[in-house]
Amino acid sequence: MYLLEVKNLKKVYTTRFGGNAVKALNNVSFTVDEGEMIAIMGESGSGKTTLLNMIAALDKPTGGEVYLNGKNITVIGDKEISSFRRENLGFVFQDFNLLDTFSIQDNIFLPLVLAGTPYEEMNKRLTSVAKRLRITDLLSKYPYEVSGGEKQRTAVARALITHPKLILADEPTGSLDSRSSDELLKLFNEINNDGQTILMVTHSVKAASHAKKVLFIKDGEVFHRIYKGDCTNEEMYQKISDTLTLIATGGVRNE
Protein backbone atom coordinates (compact mmCIF):
# COMPACT_ATOMS: atom_id res chain seq x y z
CA MET A 1 0.00 0.00 0.00
CA TYR A 2 1.22 3.49 -0.88
CA LEU A 3 1.66 6.06 1.87
CA LEU A 4 0.03 8.71 -0.32
CA GLU A 5 -2.23 8.09 -3.30
CA VAL A 6 -3.72 10.93 -5.33
CA LYS A 7 -6.44 9.69 -7.70
CA ASN A 8 -8.00 11.71 -10.52
CA LEU A 9 -7.91 14.92 -8.49
CA LYS A 10 -9.87 17.85 -9.91
CA LYS A 11 -10.40 21.39 -8.67
CA VAL A 12 -12.57 23.96 -10.43
CA TYR A 13 -13.00 27.47 -9.08
CA THR A 14 -15.94 29.61 -10.11
CA THR A 15 -16.54 33.30 -9.58
CA ARG A 16 -18.89 34.43 -6.84
CA PHE A 17 -21.88 34.69 -9.15
CA GLY A 18 -21.16 31.48 -11.06
CA GLY A 19 -19.36 33.08 -13.98
CA ASN A 20 -16.20 31.78 -15.63
CA ALA A 21 -14.85 28.51 -14.25
CA VAL A 22 -11.10 28.12 -13.72
CA LYS A 23 -9.78 24.55 -13.81
CA ALA A 24 -6.89 24.55 -11.31
CA LEU A 25 -6.38 20.76 -11.31
CA ASN A 26 -7.44 18.23 -13.93
CA ASN A 27 -7.27 14.47 -13.29
CA VAL A 28 -4.03 14.57 -11.29
CA SER A 29 -2.89 11.11 -10.21
CA PHE A 30 0.34 9.93 -8.59
CA THR A 31 1.59 7.85 -5.67
CA VAL A 32 4.21 8.29 -2.96
CA ASP A 33 5.90 5.35 -1.27
CA GLU A 34 6.87 5.50 2.37
CA GLY A 35 10.39 6.94 2.68
CA GLU A 36 10.37 8.77 -0.66
CA MET A 37 11.31 12.40 -1.17
CA ILE A 38 9.37 13.86 -4.09
CA ALA A 39 9.53 17.34 -5.61
CA ILE A 40 6.71 19.04 -7.49
CA MET A 41 7.68 21.72 -9.99
CA GLY A 42 5.82 24.02 -12.36
CA GLU A 43 5.35 27.64 -13.31
CA SER A 44 3.34 30.01 -11.13
CA GLY A 45 -0.34 29.29 -11.67
CA SER A 46 0.29 25.72 -12.81
CA GLY A 47 -1.66 24.22 -9.88
CA LYS A 48 1.17 23.29 -7.49
CA THR A 49 -0.16 25.18 -4.48
CA THR A 50 -3.71 23.99 -5.12
CA LEU A 51 -2.44 20.41 -5.21
CA LEU A 52 -0.55 20.90 -1.94
CA ASN A 53 -3.67 22.34 -0.31
CA MET A 54 -5.68 19.29 -1.36
CA ILE A 55 -3.09 16.91 0.09
CA ALA A 56 -2.99 18.97 3.29
CA ALA A 57 -6.80 18.82 3.51
CA LEU A 58 -6.87 22.61 3.55
CA ASP A 59 -9.27 22.64 0.60
CA LYS A 60 -11.80 20.20 -0.84
CA PRO A 61 -11.43 18.89 -4.39
CA THR A 62 -14.17 19.17 -6.98
CA GLY A 63 -13.55 15.52 -7.84
CA GLY A 64 -11.15 12.70 -7.13
CA GLU A 65 -9.64 11.37 -3.91
CA VAL A 66 -6.54 11.66 -1.74
CA TYR A 67 -5.56 8.69 0.42
CA LEU A 68 -3.00 9.00 3.22
CA ASN A 69 -2.01 5.68 4.74
CA GLY A 70 -5.17 4.18 3.24
CA LYS A 71 -7.56 6.83 4.63
CA ASN A 72 -9.54 9.01 2.23
CA ILE A 73 -8.84 12.48 3.60
CA THR A 74 -11.23 14.21 1.20
CA VAL A 75 -14.20 12.92 3.20
CA ILE A 76 -12.97 13.69 6.72
CA GLY A 77 -15.39 16.00 8.54
CA ASP A 78 -14.50 19.52 9.65
CA LYS A 79 -14.48 18.50 13.34
CA GLU A 80 -11.84 15.82 12.75
CA ILE A 81 -9.62 17.48 10.18
CA SER A 82 -7.45 19.60 12.51
CA SER A 83 -6.53 16.65 14.71
CA PHE A 84 -5.93 14.52 11.60
CA ARG A 85 -3.42 17.08 10.29
CA ARG A 86 -1.62 17.29 13.63
CA GLU A 87 -1.34 13.51 13.88
CA ASN A 88 -0.29 12.78 10.30
CA LEU A 89 1.21 15.84 8.60
CA GLY A 90 4.16 18.13 9.25
CA PHE A 91 4.42 21.49 7.49
CA VAL A 92 7.44 23.53 6.42
CA PHE A 93 6.71 26.89 4.78
CA GLN A 94 8.77 29.41 2.82
CA ASP A 95 8.11 32.17 5.38
CA PHE A 96 8.62 29.83 8.37
CA ASN A 97 5.23 30.67 10.03
CA LEU A 98 6.82 31.12 13.47
CA LEU A 99 5.24 33.21 16.21
CA ASP A 100 7.56 36.06 17.23
CA THR A 101 6.04 36.25 20.73
CA PHE A 102 6.92 32.58 21.36
CA SER A 103 10.42 31.31 22.07
CA ILE A 104 11.99 28.82 19.67
CA GLN A 105 11.14 26.07 22.17
CA ASP A 106 7.49 27.11 22.43
CA ASN A 107 7.16 27.38 18.65
CA ILE A 108 8.34 23.78 18.36
CA PHE A 109 6.05 22.69 21.20
CA LEU A 110 2.94 24.29 19.67
CA PRO A 111 1.47 21.31 17.75
CA LEU A 112 2.01 19.05 20.77
CA VAL A 113 0.33 21.57 23.07
CA LEU A 114 -2.66 21.68 20.72
CA ALA A 115 -2.76 17.89 20.77
CA GLY A 116 -2.75 17.79 24.58
CA THR A 117 0.58 15.96 24.83
CA PRO A 118 1.94 15.63 28.41
CA TYR A 119 4.83 17.99 29.21
CA GLU A 120 7.26 15.15 29.98
CA GLU A 121 6.65 13.64 26.56
CA MET A 122 7.05 17.05 24.87
CA ASN A 123 10.38 17.59 26.61
CA LYS A 124 11.60 14.14 25.65
CA ARG A 125 10.77 14.71 22.00
CA LEU A 126 12.23 18.23 22.03
CA THR A 127 15.60 17.06 23.37
CA SER A 128 15.90 14.53 20.56
CA VAL A 129 14.73 16.73 17.68
CA ALA A 130 16.69 19.82 18.81
CA LYS A 131 19.91 17.82 18.96
CA ARG A 132 19.24 16.29 15.57
CA LEU A 133 18.64 19.71 13.97
CA ARG A 134 21.49 21.39 15.86
CA ILE A 135 19.30 24.05 17.51
CA THR A 136 19.68 23.10 21.19
CA ASP A 137 21.50 26.38 21.93
CA LEU A 138 18.67 28.41 20.35
CA LEU A 139 15.69 27.12 22.33
CA SER A 140 15.42 30.09 24.69
CA LYS A 141 15.75 32.66 21.90
CA TYR A 142 12.95 34.21 19.84
CA PRO A 143 12.51 34.00 16.05
CA TYR A 144 13.59 37.63 15.53
CA GLU A 145 16.91 36.81 17.25
CA VAL A 146 18.00 34.02 14.89
CA SER A 147 18.95 33.73 11.22
CA GLY A 148 16.73 32.60 8.35
CA GLY A 149 18.42 29.21 8.26
CA GLU A 150 17.91 28.78 12.01
CA LYS A 151 14.24 29.76 11.64
CA GLN A 152 13.78 27.12 8.98
CA ARG A 153 15.47 24.46 11.10
CA THR A 154 13.06 25.46 13.87
CA ALA A 155 10.16 25.00 11.44
CA VAL A 156 11.48 21.56 10.49
CA ALA A 157 11.77 20.67 14.19
CA ARG A 158 8.15 21.74 14.70
CA ALA A 159 7.14 19.52 11.78
CA LEU A 160 9.15 16.51 12.99
CA ILE A 161 8.19 16.62 16.67
CA THR A 162 4.73 15.19 15.97
CA HIS A 163 6.28 12.14 14.25
CA PRO A 164 4.28 12.80 11.06
CA LYS A 165 3.70 10.26 8.34
CA LEU A 166 4.33 12.93 5.70
CA ILE A 167 6.12 16.28 5.66
CA LEU A 168 4.72 18.84 3.20
CA ALA A 169 7.26 21.53 2.32
CA ASP A 170 6.14 24.60 0.37
CA GLU A 171 9.13 26.40 -1.21
CA PRO A 172 11.27 25.57 1.86
CA THR A 173 14.42 27.22 0.46
CA GLY A 174 12.60 30.23 -1.04
CA SER A 175 13.57 32.69 1.72
CA LEU A 176 17.06 31.34 2.38
CA ASP A 177 20.49 32.33 1.11
CA SER A 178 22.54 29.73 -0.75
CA ARG A 179 24.44 28.53 2.32
CA SER A 180 21.29 28.12 4.42
CA SER A 181 19.58 26.40 1.46
CA ASP A 182 22.41 23.90 1.21
CA GLU A 183 22.20 23.21 4.96
CA LEU A 184 18.43 22.68 4.78
CA LEU A 185 18.66 20.34 1.79
CA LYS A 186 21.38 18.35 3.56
CA LEU A 187 19.07 18.12 6.56
CA PHE A 188 16.17 16.97 4.37
CA ASN A 189 18.42 14.26 2.94
CA GLU A 190 19.36 13.13 6.44
CA ILE A 191 15.81 12.86 7.73
CA ASN A 192 14.66 11.27 4.47
CA ASN A 193 17.45 8.68 4.74
CA ASP A 194 16.13 7.94 8.24
CA GLY A 195 12.78 7.05 6.67
CA GLN A 196 10.82 10.31 6.76
CA THR A 197 8.61 10.84 3.69
CA ILE A 198 8.81 14.35 2.21
CA LEU A 199 6.72 16.02 -0.51
CA MET A 200 8.19 19.34 -1.57
CA VAL A 201 6.81 22.05 -3.86
CA THR A 202 9.65 24.14 -5.24
CA HIS A 203 10.83 26.42 -8.03
CA SER A 204 14.43 25.59 -7.19
CA VAL A 205 16.16 23.16 -9.53
CA LYS A 206 18.83 22.65 -6.87
CA ALA A 207 16.24 21.72 -4.24
CA ALA A 208 14.42 19.38 -6.62
CA SER A 209 17.70 17.65 -7.55
CA HIS A 210 17.77 16.14 -4.05
CA ALA A 211 14.44 14.38 -4.61
CA LYS A 212 14.06 10.79 -5.76
CA LYS A 213 11.27 11.72 -8.16
CA VAL A 214 10.16 15.02 -9.71
CA LEU A 215 6.64 15.70 -10.96
CA PHE A 216 6.14 18.57 -13.39
CA ILE A 217 2.74 20.26 -13.23
CA LYS A 218 1.46 22.24 -16.22
CA ASP A 219 -2.03 23.70 -16.66
CA GLY A 220 -3.32 21.70 -13.70
CA GLU A 221 -2.03 18.33 -14.92
CA VAL A 222 0.95 16.08 -14.23
CA PHE A 223 2.70 16.80 -17.51
CA HIS A 224 5.91 14.84 -17.02
CA ARG A 225 7.93 13.03 -14.35
CA ILE A 226 11.54 12.00 -13.97
CA TYR A 227 13.23 9.57 -11.60
CA LYS A 228 16.60 9.98 -9.94
CA GLY A 229 17.65 6.35 -9.91
CA ASP A 230 21.43 6.17 -9.60
CA CYS A 231 21.98 9.78 -10.72
CA THR A 232 24.07 12.14 -8.60
CA ASN A 233 22.55 15.43 -7.49
CA GLU A 234 24.53 17.14 -10.26
CA GLU A 235 23.22 14.77 -12.92
CA MET A 236 19.67 15.14 -11.58
CA TYR A 237 20.09 18.93 -11.68
CA GLN A 238 20.93 18.71 -15.38
CA LYS A 239 18.01 16.37 -16.12
CA ILE A 240 15.59 18.76 -14.41
CA SER A 241 17.04 21.80 -16.20
CA ASP A 242 16.79 20.07 -19.57
CA THR A 243 13.22 18.99 -18.86
CA LEU A 244 12.13 22.49 -17.85
CA THR A 245 13.64 23.85 -21.07
CA LEU A 246 11.82 21.26 -23.17
CA ILE A 247 8.52 21.94 -21.39
CA ALA A 248 8.93 25.69 -21.92
CA THR A 249 9.48 25.14 -25.64
CA GLY A 250 6.50 22.82 -26.04
CA GLY A 251 8.22 19.44 -25.86
CA VAL A 252 8.23 16.46 -23.46
CA ARG A 253 5.20 14.70 -22.16
CA ASN A 254 4.87 11.23 -20.69
CA GLU A 255 1.43 11.40 -19.05
C-alpha positions, 0 to 999 in steps of 0.5 A, a space after each residue: 500500500 502506498 503512503 500517499 495516493 492521489 487519484 483523478 484529483 480535480 479542482 474547479 474554481 468559479 466566480 462568486 456569481 457562477 461566472 467563468 470557471 477556472 480549472 486549477 487541477 485536472 485528473 491529477 494522479 500519482 503515488 508516494 511510497 513510504 520513505 520517498 522524497 518527491 519534488 513538485 515543480 511548475 510555473 506560477 499558476 500551474 496548480 502546485 499550491 492547489 495540489 498541496 492544499 488538497 493533500 494537506 486537507 486545507 481545501 476540498 477537491 471538486 472531484 477525485 480522492 486523496 488517500 493517506 495511509 489508506 484513509 480518504 482524507 477528502 471525506 474527513 469531517 471539519 471537526 476531525 480534520 485539525 486533529 488529523 493534520 496534527 497527527 499525520 502531517 508536518 508542514 514547512 513553509 517558505 516564510 517559516 510561520 513562526 510566532 515572534 512572541 513565542 520562544 523557539 522552544 514554544 514554537 516547536 512545542 505548539 502542535 504538541 500543546 494543541 494535541 494535549 501531549 503531556 509535558 514530559 513527553 514534549 520535553 523528551 521529544 524536544 531534546 531529541 529533535 533539537 539535537 538532531 537539527 542542531 538548535 539546542 543552543 537556540 531554544 530560549 531565543 525568539 525567532 527575531 533573534 535568529 537567522 533565516 536558516 535557524 528559523 527554517 530548522 526550527 520549522 522543520 523541528 516543529 514539523 518533525 516533533 509530531 512524528 508525522 507520516 508525511 512532511 509537506 514543504 512549500 518552497 522551503 528554500 525560497 527565503 534562504 540564502 545559498 548557504 542556508 539552502 544547502 544546509 536545509 537540503 542536507 538536513 532533508 536528505 538526512 531525515 529522508 534517509 532515516 525514513 521520513 517521507 517528504 513532498 516538496 513544492 519548489 521552483 528551485 532546480 537545486 532543491 528538486 535535484 535532491 528528490 528521488 522523483 520530480 513531478 512537473 505540473 502544467 495547466 493543472 495536470 501532471 505533464 511529465 515526471 523523472 526519476 533519480 535512480 542512480 543519478 548524482 545530485 549534479 546529474 539530476 540537476 541537469 536532467 531537471 534543467 533540460 526537462 524544464 527547457 523542453 517543457 517551456 518550448 513545447 516538448 516532453 510529455 509522458 502522461 
